[in-house]
């Protein structure tokens, strides 16, 4: 019984750590309206979602294997998030 409890607690702690391992960083912009989106994570494959509304009704989905992505966007306000497997970052 004691081993089962310890294994269960370790599994919960591991799950919490994996959930918080994706954290988007502040974008860097240049004069050409190119935006570099960067994030900290430990995964190898990411889905990057970019949309002009917070509900993500018509997002651009980009698959990447790096922790950053450079994209040219028209002037405006954009929202973005990162997903790796079933884990998703907060909306920025």
HELIX and SHEET records of a PDB file:
HELIX    1   1 UNK A    2  UNK A   19  1                                  18    
SHEET    1   A 3 UNK A  23  UNK A  24  0                                        
SHEET    2   A 3 UNK A  34  UNK A  40 -1                                        
SHEET    3   A 3 UNK A  28  UNK A  29 -1                                        
SHEET    1   B 3 UNK A  23  UNK A  24  0                                        
SHEET    2   B 3 UNK A  34  UNK A  40 -1                                        
SHEET    3   B 3 UNK A  68  UNK A  72 -1                                        
SHEET    1   C 4 UNK A  60  UNK A  64  0                                        
SHEET    2   C 4 UNK A  46  UNK A  51 -1                                        
SHEET    3   C 4 UNK A  79  UNK A  84 -1                                        
SHEET    4   C 4 UNK A  87  UNK A  88 -1                                        
END                                                                             
